[in-house]
């Protein structure tokens, strides 16, 4: 049998499979030892099929007649089998596909889907979902097309790599997002109770990202010295990403950072530690695990609080914008603010998209005018 036909080989009592797929030669271990049972299996099994399954490469040209749904289900199944995603993440992806992707594309063959189809679908996501969930669904389908293009090799091109689709961005947040003003922040922090009070304290007083707060652990806090170390976050795919000093910078995001805490925050955390619901995670959901999606915090905890105290809901992420704006108008150095929230020093994003005068009420504006008047006359008189 020639090298490229596909063949099983035995070496050191282990079974290997050799073969050529799509013009490339591969040699892989099957993970099986030689036994009477595996000898029978070797006689019946198709070496190339076994090899293609081990590699996650399809050799069946009939894949071109598969629907998007069939390829998508195979994609996440392969991700789960190869330990790229957890069982919880697998279920979340599956649910999102059935809810937001399959109904939209119906029974279209993946090879028949056009750029226009994808653009319309992404605009549908942006209109009907939060930015984070819209981006989650977009990235999920993008992984399906990568699998179809690179692994199955059934597409002439990957639509998600076209310029038209790449231009649709979810990255710039808060351009139109309102911020909670100073009086609202004070009222929310006063009226919040329990773990939500701690969560909102970290949100409003430090501007931490929701994805960072949801996966905080008690080990991240040095309460004796009043320091918290941010070293992990939830990705858009709800996977925990760990950071350290070596990989702390990612684009404009500085995730790994040590932040000194306000004395009142330290006291609050110490009190919360005495009644902590979990020994590892700071905040846990009804399943006694860390929060995976901020929507449950918003819908079941934050919104009810805001309705009770008569404060308009302005997204959970708006707490971050409120912090940056409050500290900026209080006179804090911009680079110090960027260090706390995890923006790159000197980044224009902080000023362009986060700082807003919406946080100032009438009284604050009056005080500001008085201060400016003093400066004006001081200069004029001199």
Secondary structure, DSSP 8 states (H G I E B T S, - for coil): --TTT-EEEEETTEEEEEEEETTEEEEEEEEEE--HHHHHHHHHS-HHHHHHHHHT----GGGGG-BHHHHHHHHHHHHHHTTSS-HHHHHHHHHHIIIIIHHHHTT-BGGG--HHHHHHHHHHHHHHS-HHHHHHHHHHHHHHHHIIIIIS---SS-GGGSHHHHT-------SS-----HHHHHHHHHH--HHHHHHHHHHHHH---HHHHTT-BGGGEETTTTEEEE-EEE-TTS-EEE--SSS-EETTEE--EEEE--HHHHHHHHHHHHT-S-SSBSS--TTSS--S-HHHHIIIIIHHHHHHHT-----STHHHHHHHHHHHHTT--HHHHHHHHTB-TT-HHIIIII--GGG--HHHHHHHHHHHHHHHHHHHH-
